[in-house]
Each structure stands twice: as C-alpha cells, then as structure tokens.
Amino acid sequence: MVDLILRSKTDVEGFVRGCTFLGTGGGGLPGVGLKLLLGNLEKYGEIIIHDVNKVRDNAWSCTTYLMGSHCS
C-alpha cells in the first residue's frame, strides 16, 4: 500500500468521515479531529499518513488527532 496523502479540505473531510465510521463512536469528536487536521493542512500544505507495513518492527509510533487514540 502507498502512503495516504491529504492535499485538500475534501480529502481531510473524507478521511475524518472514514475514521469516524471505523471508530464507531470510540475515538473522539469528529469536529475536533477535522479542526486539527485542517489547521495542519493549511500550515504544511499536505498531510502524509504512512502505511503501517513500512514501519520497522522496533520503531516507536503514536496515534494522533483524537481518532483511535483514547486510552482508559
């Protein structure tokens, strides 16, 4: 799988919609994630989401943007 690159507001909205659907309500408020991502899109021009299969087995990683990152 290739990296996912979000380049537009439409890309970000679709990504957040998909995360919300797959999270089935357990990952935070979609509006908060949307606001954070759109702010970063404006600041950096694009957001790259790397394929998990490209991450080394011993690498550190984190889940961001309030979607799927909640720990109890």
PDB file of N, CA, C, O and CB in Angstrom:
ATOM      1  N   MET A   1       0.840  -1.189   0.000  1.00  0.00           N
ATOM      2  CA  MET A   1       0.000   0.000   0.000  1.00  0.00           C
ATOM      3  C   MET A   1       0.880   1.246   0.000  1.00  0.00           C
ATOM      4  O   MET A   1       1.909   1.291   0.674  1.00  0.00           O
ATOM      5  CB  MET A   1      -0.953   0.002   1.219  1.00  0.00           C
ATOM      6  N   VAL A   2       0.469   2.243  -0.754  1.00  0.00           N
ATOM      7  CA  VAL A   2       1.206   3.511  -0.782  1.00  0.00           C
ATOM      8  C   VAL A   2       0.744   4.397   0.362  1.00  0.00           C
ATOM      9  O   VAL A   2      -0.322   4.179   0.937  1.00  0.00           O
ATOM     10  CB  VAL A   2       1.014   4.236  -2.137  1.00  0.00           C
ATOM     11  N   ASP A   3       1.556   5.400   0.689  1.00  0.00           N
ATOM     12  CA  ASP A   3       1.179   6.343   1.727  1.00  0.00           C
ATOM     13  C   ASP A   3      -0.077   7.113   1.304  1.00  0.00           C
ATOM     14  O   ASP A   3      -0.301   7.341   0.116  1.00  0.00           O
ATOM     15  CB  ASP A   3       2.342   7.316   2.025  1.00  0.00           C
ATOM     16  N   LEU A   4      -0.882   7.504   2.276  1.00  0.00           N
ATOM     17  CA  LEU A   4      -2.067   8.309   2.029  1.00  0.00           C
ATOM     18  C   LEU A   4      -1.672   9.768   2.179  1.00  0.00           C
ATOM     19  O   LEU A   4      -1.124  10.158   3.210  1.00  0.00           O
ATOM     20  CB  LEU A   4      -3.234   7.931   3.000  1.00  0.00           C
ATOM     21  N   ILE A   5      -1.944  10.575   1.167  1.00  0.00           N
ATOM     22  CA  ILE A   5      -1.600  11.990   1.222  1.00  0.00           C
ATOM     23  C   ILE A   5      -2.884  12.811   1.132  1.00  0.00           C
ATOM     24  O   ILE A   5      -3.633  12.716   0.159  1.00  0.00           O
ATOM     25  CB  ILE A   5      -0.610  12.373   0.079  1.00  0.00           C
ATOM     26  N   LEU A   6      -3.124  13.618   2.164  1.00  0.00           N
ATOM     27  CA  LEU A   6      -4.280  14.508   2.198  1.00  0.00           C
ATOM     28  C   LEU A   6      -3.821  15.875   1.706  1.00  0.00           C
ATOM     29  O   LEU A   6      -2.946  16.499   2.306  1.00  0.00           O
ATOM     30  CB  LEU A   6      -4.903  14.597   3.642  1.00  0.00           C
ATOM     31  N   ARG A   7      -4.425  16.339   0.602  1.00  0.00           N
ATOM     32  CA  ARG A   7      -3.982  17.588  -0.016  1.00  0.00           C
ATOM     33  C   ARG A   7      -5.051  18.671  -0.051  1.00  0.00           C
ATOM     34  O   ARG A   7      -4.761  19.814  -0.406  1.00  0.00           O
ATOM     35  CB  ARG A   7      -3.518  17.317  -1.404  1.00  0.00           C
ATOM     36  N   SER A   8      -6.278  18.327   0.311  1.00  0.00           N
ATOM     37  CA  SER A   8      -7.357  19.305   0.202  1.00  0.00           C
ATOM     38  C   SER A   8      -8.334  19.152   1.368  1.00  0.00           C
ATOM     39  O   SER A   8      -8.301  18.167   2.105  1.00  0.00           O
ATOM     40  CB  SER A   8      -8.098  19.147  -1.143  1.00  0.00           C
ATOM     41  N   LYS A   9      -9.190  20.140   1.512  1.00  0.00           N
ATOM     42  CA  LYS A   9     -10.235  20.081   2.540  1.00  0.00           C
ATOM     43  C   LYS A   9     -11.129  18.867   2.301  1.00  0.00           C
ATOM     44  O   LYS A   9     -11.537  18.198   3.251  1.00  0.00           O
ATOM     45  CB  LYS A   9     -11.080  21.385   2.545  1.00  0.00           C
ATOM     46  N   THR A  10     -11.430  18.586   1.050  1.00  0.00           N
ATOM     47  CA  THR A  10     -12.265  17.429   0.711  1.00  0.00           C
ATOM     48  C   THR A  10     -11.585  16.128   1.142  1.00  0.00           C
ATOM     49  O   THR A  10     -12.242  15.230   1.669  1.00  0.00           O
ATOM     50  CB  THR A  10     -12.559  17.400  -0.805  1.00  0.00           C
ATOM     51  N   ASP A  11     -10.268  16.025   0.920  1.00  0.00           N
ATOM     52  CA  ASP A  11      -9.518  14.836   1.355  1.00  0.00           C
ATOM     53  C   ASP A  11      -9.627  14.659   2.871  1.00  0.00           C
ATOM     54  O   ASP A  11      -9.887  13.559   3.359  1.00  0.00           O
ATOM     55  CB  ASP A  11      -8.027  14.946   0.937  1.00  0.00           C
ATOM     56  N   VAL A  12      -9.426  15.756   3.610  1.00  0.00           N
ATOM     57  CA  VAL A  12      -9.460  15.703   5.071  1.00  0.00           C
ATOM     58  C   VAL A  12     -10.853  15.329   5.561  1.00  0.00           C
ATOM     59  O   VAL A  12     -10.995  14.502   6.461  1.00  0.00           O
ATOM     60  CB  VAL A  12      -9.030  17.050   5.671  1.00  0.00           C
ATOM     61  N   GLU A  13     -11.881  15.936   4.973  1.00  0.00           N
ATOM     62  CA  GLU A  13     -13.256  15.624   5.389  1.00  0.00           C
ATOM     63  C   GLU A  13     -13.575  14.146   5.164  1.00  0.00           C
ATOM     64  O   GLU A  13     -14.196  13.512   6.017  1.00  0.00           O
ATOM     65  CB  GLU A  13     -14.264  16.503   4.622  1.00  0.00           C
ATOM     66  N   GLY A  14     -13.161  13.598   4.036  1.00  0.00           N
ATOM     67  CA  GLY A  14     -13.393  12.189   3.752  1.00  0.00           C
ATOM     68  C   GLY A  14     -12.629  11.284   4.705  1.00  0.00           C
ATOM     69  O   GLY A  14     -13.147  10.259   5.149  1.00  0.00           O
ATOM     70  N   PHE A  15     -11.394  11.665   5.019  1.00  0.00           N
ATOM     71  CA  PHE A  15     -10.588  10.885   5.952  1.00  0.00           C
ATOM     72  C   PHE A  15     -11.231  10.864   7.340  1.00  0.00           C
ATOM     73  O   PHE A  15     -11.335   9.805   7.959  1.00  0.00           O
ATOM     74  CB  PHE A  15      -9.164  11.455   6.034  1.00  0.00           C
ATOM     75  N   VAL A  16     -11.657  12.020   7.823  1.00  0.00           N
ATOM     76  CA  VAL A  16     -12.296  12.096   9.146  1.00  0.00           C
ATOM     77  C   VAL A  16     -13.609  11.317   9.151  1.00  0.00           C
ATOM     78  O   VAL A  16     -13.926  10.645  10.132  1.00  0.00           O
ATOM     79  CB  VAL A  16     -12.549  13.572   9.546  1.00  0.00           C
ATOM     80  N   ARG A  17     -14.363  11.402   8.076  1.00  0.00           N
ATOM     81  CA  ARG A  17     -15.614  10.644   7.981  1.00  0.00           C
ATOM     82  C   ARG A  17     -15.333   9.147   8.068  1.00  0.00           C
ATOM     83  O   ARG A  17     -16.045   8.422   8.762  1.00  0.00           O
ATOM     84  CB  ARG A  17     -16.354  10.975   6.665  1.00  0.00           C
ATOM     85  N   GLY A  18     -14.312   8.687   7.377  1.00  0.00           N
ATOM     86  CA  GLY A  18     -13.948   7.272   7.419  1.00  0.00           C
ATOM     87  C   GLY A  18     -13.464   6.847   8.794  1.00  0.00           C
ATOM     88  O   GLY A  18     -13.822   5.772   9.275  1.00  0.00           O
ATOM     89  N   CYS A  19     -12.646   7.692   9.437  1.00  0.00           N
ATOM     90  CA  CYS A  19     -12.162   7.382  10.789  1.00  0.00           C
ATOM     91  C   CYS A  19     -13.321   7.315  11.769  1.00  0.00           C
ATOM     92  O   CYS A  19     -13.350   6.456  12.650  1.00  0.00           O
ATOM     93  CB  CYS A  19     -11.135   8.432  11.255  1.00  0.00           C
ATOM     94  N   THR A  20     -14.270   8.219  11.616  1.00  0.00           N
ATOM     95  CA  THR A  20     -15.440   8.235  12.497  1.00  0.00           C
ATOM     96  C   THR A  20     -16.262   6.963  12.314  1.00  0.00           C
ATOM     97  O   THR A  20     -16.701   6.356  13.290  1.00  0.00           O
ATOM     98  CB  THR A  20     -16.312   9.477  12.221  1.00  0.00           C
ATOM     99  N   PHE A  21     -16.467   6.568  11.070  1.00  0.00           N
ATOM    100  CA  PHE A  21     -17.232   5.358  10.780  1.00  0.00           C
ATOM    101  C   PHE A  21     -16.531   4.121  11.341  1.00  0.00           C
ATOM    102  O   PHE A  21     -17.162   3.287  11.991  1.00  0.00           O
ATOM    103  CB  PHE A  21     -17.441   5.209   9.266  1.00  0.00           C
ATOM    104  N   LEU A  22     -15.235   4.007  11.090  1.00  0.00           N
ATOM    105  CA  LEU A  22     -14.490   2.834  11.557  1.00  0.00           C
ATOM    106  C   LEU A  22     -14.293   2.833  13.067  1.00  0.00           C
ATOM    107  O   LEU A  22     -14.168   1.769  13.674  1.00  0.00           O
ATOM    108  CB  LEU A  22     -13.141   2.769  10.871  1.00  0.00           C
ATOM    109  N   GLY A  23     -14.265   4.017  13.680  1.00  0.00           N
ATOM    110  CA  GLY A  23     -14.112   4.106  15.132  1.00  0.00           C
ATOM    111  C   GLY A  23     -15.398   3.823  15.874  1.00  0.00           C
ATOM    112  O   GLY A  23     -15.373   3.609  17.086  1.00  0.00           O
ATOM    113  N   THR A  24     -16.516   3.816  15.181  1.00  0.00           N
ATOM    114  CA  THR A  24     -17.851   3.551  15.726  1.00  0.00           C
ATOM    115  C   THR A  24     -18.099   4.275  17.053  1.00  0.00           C
ATOM    116  O   THR A  24     -18.656   3.702  17.989  1.00  0.00           O
ATOM    117  CB  THR A  24     -18.040   2.055  15.922  1.00  0.00           C
ATOM    118  N   GLY A  25     -17.686   5.523  17.118  1.00  0.00           N
ATOM    119  CA  GLY A  25     -18.001   6.357  18.278  1.00  0.00           C
ATOM    120  C   GLY A  25     -17.010   6.281  19.411  1.00  0.00           C
ATOM    121  O   GLY A  25     -17.221   6.922  20.440  1.00  0.00           O
ATOM    122  N   GLY A  26     -15.940   5.529  19.273  1.00  0.00           N
ATOM    123  CA  GLY A  26     -14.998   5.395  20.380  1.00  0.00           C
ATOM    124  C   GLY A  26     -13.711   6.169  20.202  1.00  0.00           C
ATOM    125  O   GLY A  26     -12.727   5.879  20.881  1.00  0.00           O
ATOM    126  N   GLY A  27     -13.687   7.148  19.305  1.00  0.00           N
ATOM    127  CA  GLY A  27     -12.415   7.799  19.015  1.00  0.00           C
ATOM    128  C   GLY A  27     -12.391   9.298  19.141  1.00  0.00           C
ATOM    129  O   GLY A  27     -11.482   9.929  18.602  1.00  0.00           O
ATOM    130  N   GLY A  28     -13.327   9.898  19.815  1.00  0.00           N
ATOM    131  CA  GLY A  28     -13.309  11.357  19.955  1.00  0.00           C
ATOM    132  C   GLY A  28     -14.303  12.027  19.027  1.00  0.00           C
ATOM    133  O   GLY A  28     -14.958  11.377  18.212  1.00  0.00           O
ATOM    134  N   LEU A  29     -14.399  13.326  19.166  1.00  0.00           N
ATOM    135  CA  LEU A  29     -15.346  14.093  18.357  1.00  0.00           C
ATOM    136  C   LEU A  29     -14.771  14.371  16.971  1.00  0.00           C
ATOM    137  O   LEU A  29     -13.662  14.894  16.865  1.00  0.00           O
ATOM    138  CB  LEU A  29     -15.706  15.413  19.056  1.00  0.00           C
ATOM    139  N   PRO A  30     -15.500  14.034  15.908  1.00  0.00           N
ATOM    140  CA  PRO A  30     -15.003  14.263  14.556  1.00  0.00           C
ATOM    141  C   PRO A  30     -14.665  15.733  14.286  1.00  0.00           C
ATOM    142  O   PRO A  30     -13.707  16.025  13.570  1.00  0.00           O
ATOM    143  CB  PRO A  30     -16.024  13.787  13.553  1.00  0.00           C
ATOM    144  N   GLY A  31     -15.432  16.642  14.843  1.00  0.00           N
ATOM    145  CA  GLY A  31     -15.183  18.066  14.615  1.00  0.00           C
ATOM    146  C   GLY A  31     -13.837  18.516  15.149  1.00  0.00           C
ATOM    147  O   GLY A  31     -13.196  19.390  14.565  1.00  0.00           O
ATOM    148  N   VAL A  32     -13.405  17.930  16.248  1.00  0.00           N
ATOM    149  CA  VAL A  32     -12.098  18.276  16.821  1.00  0.00           C
ATOM    150  C   VAL A  32     -10.985  17.782  15.903  1.00  0.00           C
ATOM    151  O   VAL A  32     -10.049  18.523  15.602  1.00  0.00           O
ATOM    152  CB  VAL A  32     -11.937  17.669  18.243  1.00  0.00           C
ATOM    153  N   GLY A  33     -11.086  16.539  15.461  1.00  0.00           N
ATOM    154  CA  GLY A  33     -10.092  15.991  14.532  1.00  0.00           C
ATOM    155  C   GLY A  33     -10.053  16.769  13.232  1.00  0.00           C
ATOM    156  O   GLY A  33      -8.978  17.035  12.695  1.00  0.00           O
ATOM    157  N   LEU A  34     -11.214  17.133  12.728  1.00  0.00           N
ATOM    158  CA  LEU A  34     -11.296  17.908  11.490  1.00  0.00           C
ATOM    159  C   LEU A  34     -10.597  19.252  11.649  1.00  0.00           C
ATOM    160  O   LEU A  34      -9.835  19.668  10.776  1.00  0.00           O
ATOM    161  CB  LEU A  34     -12.762  18.118  11.080  1.00  0.00           C
ATOM    162  N   LYS A  35     -10.854  19.924  12.754  1.00  0.00           N
ATOM    163  CA  LYS A  35     -10.237  21.233  13.003  1.00  0.00           C
ATOM    164  C   LYS A  35      -8.709  21.111  13.078  1.00  0.00           C
ATOM    165  O   LYS A  35      -7.992  21.919  12.488  1.00  0.00           O
ATOM    166  CB  LYS A  35     -10.788  21.848  14.315  1.00  0.00           C
ATOM    167  N   LEU A  36      -8.217  20.107  13.798  1.00  0.00           N
ATOM    168  CA  LEU A  36      -6.772  19.904  13.911  1.00  0.00           C
ATOM    169  C   LEU A  36      -6.132  19.600  12.557  1.00  0.00           C
ATOM    170  O   LEU A  36      -5.103  20.178  12.205  1.00  0.00           O
ATOM    171  CB  LEU A  36      -6.478  18.769  14.887  1.00  0.00           C
ATOM    172  N   LEU A  37      -6.739  18.705  11.812  1.00  0.00           N
ATOM    173  CA  LEU A  37      -6.179  18.335  10.514  1.00  0.00           C
ATOM    174  C   LEU A  37      -6.217  19.497   9.523  1.00  0.00           C
ATOM    175  O   LEU A  37      -5.253  19.718   8.791  1.00  0.00           O
ATOM    176  CB  LEU A  37      -6.933  17.145   9.942  1.00  0.00           C
ATOM    177  N   LEU A  38      -7.315  20.232   9.496  1.00  0.00           N
ATOM    178  CA  LEU A  38      -7.404  21.365   8.564  1.00  0.00           C
ATOM    179  C   LEU A  38      -6.382  22.440   8.913  1.00  0.00           C
ATOM    180  O   LEU A  38      -5.813  23.069   8.021  1.00  0.00           O
ATOM    181  CB  LEU A  38      -8.823  21.965   8.577  1.00  0.00           C
ATOM    182  N   GLY A  39      -6.145  22.652  10.204  1.00  0.00           N
ATOM    183  CA  GLY A  39      -5.115  23.603  10.619  1.00  0.00           C
ATOM    184  C   GLY A  39      -3.732  23.181  10.145  1.00  0.00           C
ATOM    185  O   GLY A  39      -2.947  24.008   9.681  1.00  0.00           O
ATOM    186  N   ASN A  40      -3.439  21.893  10.265  1.00  0.00           N
ATOM    187  CA  ASN A  40      -2.147  21.387   9.804  1.00  0.00           C
ATOM    188  C   ASN A  40      -2.048  21.377   8.288  1.00  0.00           C
ATOM    189  O   ASN A  40      -0.969  21.606   7.741  1.00  0.00           O
ATOM    190  CB  ASN A  40      -1.911  19.990  10.340  1.00  0.00           C
ATOM    191  N   LEU A  41      -3.140  21.119   7.607  1.00  0.00           N
ATOM    192  CA  LEU A  41      -3.145  21.169   6.151  1.00  0.00           C
ATOM    193  C   LEU A  41      -2.816  22.587   5.680  1.00  0.00           C
ATOM    194  O   LEU A  41      -2.023  22.771   4.757  1.00  0.00           O
ATOM    195  CB  LEU A  41      -4.514  20.710   5.592  1.00  0.00           C
ATOM    196  N   GLU A  42      -3.424  23.575   6.313  1.00  0.00           N
ATOM    197  CA  GLU A  42      -3.167  24.976   5.963  1.00  0.00           C
ATOM    198  C   GLU A  42      -1.700  25.338   6.248  1.00  0.00           C
ATOM    199  O   GLU A  42      -1.068  26.048   5.466  1.00  0.00           O
ATOM    200  CB  GLU A  42      -4.120  25.917   6.752  1.00  0.00           C
ATOM    201  N   LYS A  43      -1.179  24.854   7.347  1.00  0.00           N
ATOM    202  CA  LYS A  43       0.187  25.191   7.760  1.00  0.00           C
ATOM    203  C   LYS A  43       1.242  24.506   6.892  1.00  0.00           C
ATOM    204  O   LYS A  43       2.232  25.132   6.511  1.00  0.00           O
ATOM    205  CB  LYS A  43       0.398  24.807   9.215  1.00  0.00           C
ATOM    206  N   TYR A  44       1.036  23.223   6.577  1.00  0.00           N
ATOM    207  CA  TYR A  44       2.070  22.434   5.912  1.00  0.00           C
ATOM    208  C   TYR A  44       1.786  22.112   4.439  1.00  0.00           C
ATOM    209  O   TYR A  44       2.694  21.685   3.726  1.00  0.00           O
ATOM    210  CB  TYR A  44       2.257  21.162   6.655  1.00  0.00           C
ATOM    211  N   GLY A  45       0.566  22.305   3.975  1.00  0.00           N
ATOM    212  CA  GLY A  45       0.251  22.075   2.570  1.00  0.00           C
ATOM    213  C   GLY A  45      -0.218  20.670   2.242  1.00  0.00           C
ATOM    214  O   GLY A  45      -0.949  20.475   1.270  1.00  0.00           O
ATOM    215  N   GLU A  46       0.185  19.693   3.030  1.00  0.00           N
ATOM    216  CA  GLU A  46      -0.287  18.326   2.849  1.00  0.00           C
ATOM    217  C   GLU A  46       0.004  17.537   4.117  1.00  0.00           C
ATOM    218  O   GLU A  46       0.879  17.893   4.907  1.00  0.00           O
ATOM    219  CB  GLU A  46       0.382  17.658   1.611  1.00  0.00           C
ATOM    220  N   ILE A  47      -0.743  16.469   4.289  1.00  0.00           N
ATOM    221  CA  ILE A  47      -0.563  15.580   5.439  1.00  0.00           C
ATOM    222  C   ILE A  47      -0.319  14.186   4.886  1.00  0.00           C
ATOM    223  O   ILE A  47      -1.119  13.675   4.102  1.00  0.00           O
ATOM    224  CB  ILE A  47      -1.813  15.607   6.412  1.00  0.00           C
ATOM    225  N   ILE A  48       0.783  13.574   5.293  1.00  0.00           N
ATOM    226  CA  ILE A  48       1.130  12.242   4.803  1.00  0.00           C
ATOM    227  C   ILE A  48       0.893  11.223   5.912  1.00  0.00           C
ATOM    228  O   ILE A  48       1.407  11.365   7.022  1.00  0.00           O
ATOM    229  CB  ILE A  48       2.607  12.192   4.314  1.00  0.00           C
ATOM    230  N   ILE A  49       0.120  10.212   5.601  1.00  0.00           N
ATOM    231  CA  ILE A  49      -0.148   9.118   6.530  1.00  0.00           C
ATOM    232  C   ILE A  49       0.540   7.888   5.954  1.00  0.00           C
ATOM    233  O   ILE A  49       0.187   7.407   4.878  1.00  0.00           O
ATOM    234  CB  ILE A  49      -1.704   8.878   6.738  1.00  0.00           C
ATOM    235  N   HIS A  50       1.533   7.387   6.694  1.00  0.00           N
ATOM    236  CA  HIS A  50       2.364   6.297   6.197  1.00  0.00           C
ATOM    237  C   HIS A  50       1.702   4.939   6.398  1.00  0.00           C
ATOM    238  O   HIS A  50       0.979   4.718   7.370  1.00  0.00           O
ATOM    239  CB  HIS A  50       3.717   6.318   6.884  1.00  0.00           C
ATOM    240  N   ASP A  51       1.958   4.058   5.478  1.00  0.00           N
ATOM    241  CA  ASP A  51       1.490   2.680   5.548  1.00  0.00           C
ATOM    242  C   ASP A  51       2.135   1.994   6.748  1.00  0.00           C
ATOM    243  O   ASP A  51       3.357   2.032   6.896  1.00  0.00           O
ATOM    244  CB  ASP A  51       1.812   1.914   4.235  1.00  0.00           C
ATOM    245  N   VAL A  52       1.342   1.377   7.596  1.00  0.00           N
ATOM    246  CA  VAL A  52       1.848   0.707   8.795  1.00  0.00           C
ATOM    247  C   VAL A  52       2.857  -0.398   8.452  1.00  0.00           C
ATOM    248  O   VAL A  52       3.732  -0.703   9.262  1.00  0.00           O
ATOM    249  CB  VAL A  52       0.684   0.119   9.596  1.00  0.00           C
ATOM    250  N   ASN A  53       2.748  -0.982   7.300  1.00  0.00           N
ATOM    251  CA  ASN A  53       3.675  -2.043   6.898  1.00  0.00           C
ATOM    252  C   ASN A  53       5.073  -1.518   6.598  1.00  0.00           C
ATOM    253  O   ASN A  53       6.015  -2.304   6.496  1.00  0.00           O
ATOM    254  CB  ASN A  53       3.137  -2.765   5.684  1.00  0.00           C
ATOM    255  N   LYS A  54       5.224  -0.204   6.454  1.00  0.00           N
ATOM    256  CA  LYS A  54       6.525   0.399   6.207  1.00  0.00           C
ATOM    257  C   LYS A  54       7.246   0.762   7.506  1.00  0.00           C
ATOM    258  O   LYS A  54       8.407   1.169   7.472  1.00  0.00           O
ATOM    259  CB  LYS A  54       6.366   1.633   5.341  1.00  0.00           C
ATOM    260  N   VAL A  55       6.578   0.622   8.638  1.00  0.00           N
ATOM    261  CA  VAL A  55       7.172   0.964   9.929  1.00  0.00           C
ATOM    262  C   VAL A  55       7.985  -0.225  10.429  1.00  0.00           C
ATOM    263  O   VAL A  55       7.502  -1.357  10.445  1.00  0.00           O
ATOM    264  CB  VAL A  55       6.075   1.363  10.966  1.00  0.00           C
ATOM    265  N   ARG A  56       9.227   0.045  10.837  1.00  0.00           N
ATOM    266  CA  ARG A  56      10.081  -1.025  11.362  1.00  0.00           C
ATOM    267  C   ARG A  56       9.449  -1.655  12.603  1.00  0.00           C
ATOM    268  O   ARG A  56       8.719  -0.986  13.335  1.00  0.00           O
ATOM    269  CB  ARG A  56      11.489  -0.482  11.697  1.00  0.00           C
ATOM    270  N   ASP A  57       9.724  -2.924  12.839  1.00  0.00           N
ATOM    271  CA  ASP A  57       9.175  -3.639  13.992  1.00  0.00           C
ATOM    272  C   ASP A  57       9.585  -3.013  15.317  1.00  0.00           C
ATOM    273  O   ASP A  57       8.829  -3.094  16.286  1.00  0.00           O
ATOM    274  CB  ASP A  57       9.613  -5.083  13.961  1.00  0.00           C
ATOM    275  N   ASN A  58      10.758  -2.391  15.389  1.00  0.00           N
ATOM    276  CA  ASN A  58      11.233  -1.814  16.643  1.00  0.00           C
ATOM    277  C   ASN A  58      11.051  -0.290  16.711  1.00  0.00           C
ATOM    278  O   ASN A  58      11.624   0.357  17.588  1.00  0.00           O
ATOM    279  CB  ASN A  58      12.690  -2.158  16.835  1.00  0.00           C
ATOM    280  N   ALA A  59      10.268   0.281  15.807  1.00  0.00           N
ATOM    281  CA  ALA A  59      10.059   1.730  15.778  1.00  0.00           C
ATOM    282  C   ALA A  59       9.002   2.161  16.799  1.00  0.00           C
ATOM    283  O   ALA A  59       8.079   1.410  17.113  1.00  0.00           O
ATOM    284  CB  ALA A  59       9.643   2.178  14.370  1.00  0.00           C
ATOM    285  N   TRP A  60       9.156   3.367  17.301  1.00  0.00           N
ATOM    286  CA  TRP A  60       8.151   3.970  18.177  1.00  0.00           C
ATOM    287  C   TRP A  60       7.115   4.657  17.299  1.00  0.00           C
ATOM    288  O   TRP A  60       7.451   5.226  16.260  1.00  0.00           O
ATOM    289  CB  TRP A  60       8.800   4.984  19.187  1.00  0.00           C
ATOM    290  N   SER A  61       5.865   4.603  17.718  1.00  0.00           N
ATOM    291  CA  SER A  61       4.810   5.273  16.962  1.00  0.00           C
ATOM    292  C   SER A  61       3.720   5.739  17.921  1.00  0.00           C
ATOM    293  O   SER A  61       3.676   5.325  19.080  1.00  0.00           O
ATOM    294  CB  SER A  61       4.220   4.332  15.874  1.00  0.00           C
ATOM    295  N   CYS A  62       2.842   6.605  17.422  1.00  0.00           N
ATOM    296  CA  CYS A  62       1.705   7.054  18.227  1.00  0.00           C
ATOM    297  C   CYS A  62       0.522   7.321  17.305  1.00  0.00           C
ATOM    298  O   CYS A  62       0.694   7.573  16.112  1.00  0.00           O
ATOM    299  CB  CYS A  62       2.064   8.330  19.050  1.00  0.00           C
ATOM    300  N   THR A  63      -0.664   7.263  17.865  1.00  0.00           N
ATOM    301  CA  THR A  63      -1.884   7.585  17.144  1.00  0.00           C
ATOM    302  C   THR A  63      -2.267   9.009  17.519  1.00  0.00           C
ATOM    303  O   THR A  63      -2.300   9.361  18.698  1.00  0.00           O
ATOM    304  CB  THR A  63      -3.038   6.571  17.471  1.00  0.00           C
ATOM    305  N   THR A  64      -2.553   9.813  16.527  1.00  0.00           N
ATOM    306  CA  THR A  64      -2.818  11.233  16.774  1.00  0.00           C
ATOM    307  C   THR A  64      -4.197  11.655  16.300  1.00  0.00           C
ATOM    308  O   THR A  64      -4.941  10.862  15.725  1.00  0.00           O
ATOM    309  CB  THR A  64      -1.770  12.082  16.094  1.00  0.00           C
ATOM    310  N   TYR A  65      -4.521  12.896  16.546  1.00  0.00           N
ATOM    311  CA  TYR A  65      -5.733  13.555  16.063  1.00  0.00           C
ATOM    312  C   TYR A  65      -7.019  13.021  16.672  1.00  0.00           C
ATOM    313  O   TYR A  65      -8.084  13.142  16.067  1.00  0.00           O
ATOM    314  CB  TYR A  65      -5.809  13.425  14.589  1.00  0.00           C
ATOM    315  N   LEU A  66      -6.939  12.436  17.850  1.00  0.00           N
ATOM    316  CA  LEU A  66      -8.102  12.042  18.632  1.00  0.00           C
ATOM    317  C   LEU A  66      -8.948  10.938  18.029  1.00  0.00           C
ATOM    318  O   LEU A  66     -10.001  10.609  18.575  1.00  0.00           O
ATOM    319  CB  LEU A  66      -8.947  13.210  18.849  1.00  0.00           C
ATOM    320  N   MET A  67      -8.526  10.368  16.937  1.00  0.00           N
ATOM    321  CA  MET A  67      -9.273   9.266  16.325  1.00  0.00           C
ATOM    322  C   MET A  67      -8.543   7.969  16.619  1.00  0.00           C
ATOM    323  O   MET A  67      -7.478   7.714  16.057  1.00  0.00           O
ATOM    324  CB  MET A  67      -9.439   9.475  14.785  1.00  0.00           C
ATOM    325  N   GLY A  68      -9.101   7.153  17.488  1.00  0.00           N
ATOM    326  CA  GLY A  68      -8.496   5.878  17.814  1.00  0.00           C
ATOM    327  C   GLY A  68      -7.330   5.977  18.782  1.00  0.00           C
ATOM    328  O   GLY A  68      -6.571   5.022  18.945  1.00  0.00           O
ATOM    329  N   SER A  69      -7.183   7.130  19.425  1.00  0.00           N
ATOM    330  CA  SER A  69      -6.021   7.309  20.297  1.00  0.00           C
ATOM    331  C   SER A  69      -6.374   7.318  21.775  1.00  0.00           C
ATOM    332  O   SER A  69      -5.487   7.498  22.610  1.00  0.00           O
ATOM    333  CB  SER A  69      -5.320   8.586  19.950  1.00  0.00           C
ATOM    334  N   HIS A  70      -7.626   7.133  22.122  1.00  0.00           N
ATOM    335  CA  HIS A  70      -8.055   7.219  23.514  1.00  0.00           C
ATOM    336  C   HIS A  70      -7.633   5.967  24.282  1.00  0.00           C
ATOM    337  O   HIS A  70      -7.848   4.844  23.826  1.00  0.00           O
ATOM    338  CB  HIS A  70      -9.581   7.411  23.598  1.00  0.00           C
ATOM    339  N   CYS A  71      -7.041   6.171  25.429  1.00  0.00           N
ATOM    340  CA  CYS A  71      -6.670   5.059  26.307  1.00  0.00           C
ATOM    341  C   CYS A  71      -7.364   5.240  27.649  1.00  0.00           C
ATOM    342  O   CYS A  71      -7.409   6.352  28.175  1.00  0.00           O
ATOM    343  CB  CYS A  71      -5.123   4.975  26.490  1.00  0.00           C
ATOM    344  N   SER A  72      -7.896   4.181  28.199  1.00  0.00           N
ATOM    345  CA  SER A  72      -8.556   4.242  29.500  1.00  0.00           C
ATOM    346  C   SER A  72      -7.663   3.665  30.576  1.00  0.00           C
ATOM    347  O   SER A  72      -8.049   3.630  31.744  1.00  0.00           O
ATOM    348  CB  SER A  72      -9.889   3.497  29.468  1.00  0.00           C
TER     349      SER A  72
END
